[in-house]
Amino acid sequence: MQTTGELLGSGRSADVYAIDDEWVLRRSRHGDGAASIAALMKYLAGHGYPVPEVDPAHPACADPETDLVMRRLSGPTMAQATLGGAMTAEEGGAALGRLLRQLHSVPAPAGLAATANGGPTARILHLDLHPENVLLTADGPMVIDWTNAEVGQPAPDWAMSALILAQVALAFPPEVSVGVRRGPTAMLAVAGSDAPEEGSAAVTGQGVGAGAVASQAKPSGSVKVPALPPITSRCDPVPSGETPATFARPRRL
């Protein structure tokens, strides 16, 4: 299978290639239903959620199971912003919490919600939302990597992000992990707070781009985090019969 340009990056299961100055190609190595992921991202964008623009009809899409063409974005990941001192772990955790809240305000597509856990109250779940899957652009944060998306109740989404952040914190020495642990704490504080008003900066992400993050940095008292250890992928949710009802297995998109 031919590629289209420079290899920009590689993840656990996919590679990203440059097409031109405007578009990139994400090519899965094993086939993960790229067409379905593109449809989900278009649906989320239509509800105002910050995801990269996709173009399923682009000529570079050679195989709908493996190829996803997305708008090329510029900006650091949230992890890079934290490493560079432009964002504290606490600020990053709160931003992740706002992104989760906004995602869970989007109703699941009717056809999927009808058969998912929770029925009409089911929501789209990312299930892998962590600092390496958020790009801080001039227009605000953009959420990437929707391979694990499912439909269900929001609780597992919060739990998965909290577990990933906690896993990272535990990998650091005690003098550093104290600051890093503020990330999941701040994220879960958003889960229990009043919902931000629609159109506010907390919901739209405006003012949270790379430039804004740098201007909001708090050098005094901030914990500068060293290189992050590898972030592992999520675990498959355990069967609902083995967990409380609120953590029943979501339905895969």
C-alpha positions, 0 to 999 in steps of 0.5 A: 500500500503506497503512502503519500508523503513524509512520515510525521509520526507513529503510534501503537497501531497507526502511522500518520503521513503528510499529504500537503500543508492542509491534510494528513493521512492516518493509516491503521496497520491492522484496519480499525474501521476508519470510515466509522471513525470519520463518521463519528468525528463528523458527527461530533464536529456537527455538535460543536465538539473540538475534533479535526476536520475529516475528509473521507472522500479525499483521493488519499483514502485508498481503503476505508478500513485503514485510511483516515484523512484529517485536517493538519493541525499545528500545536503541541500536545497537552503532554508537551505543554506540560513538559515545557512548563506552559501548563501545570498538571493541575491545569491539564487535568481540569482541561481534560475534565472540561473536554469530557464534560463537553463530550458527554453533553453530546447525545449518542446517535439515536440508532446506537443509543437505543441499544446501548447501556442507558438507552436515550441517556447513553453518550459517546465515550472516548475511553482513551482521553489523556494528554497525548491525545489532545492537541493545543492549537491556536483555535483551542484544544483538539481531541484525536485518536477515536479508535476506542470510542464506544457508546454507553454511560459516562462513568467508564470514560472518567474512570479510564482517564483518571486511571491513565493519569494516575498510572503516569503519576505513580511512575514518577519519584515521590518529590515529583509525583505529588505535583503530577497527582494534582492532574487526576484530582483536578479532572475529577473535580470537574466531574463533580462541579456545576456544568459550565454554561454553553458557549463559555471558554470552558466548553468551547476551549477558546483561550486554551490554545498553545499561545494562551496556555503559555500566557496562563502559565504559573511559574511560581509553585508550578511543578515542571514534569520530566519526560512522561513514561509511556501511556498504555492503551485502555483495558477492555471494560469488564463484563457488567455482571462483575461491576456496579451497574454504572460501569456496565460495558459500553457498546463499541461504535 
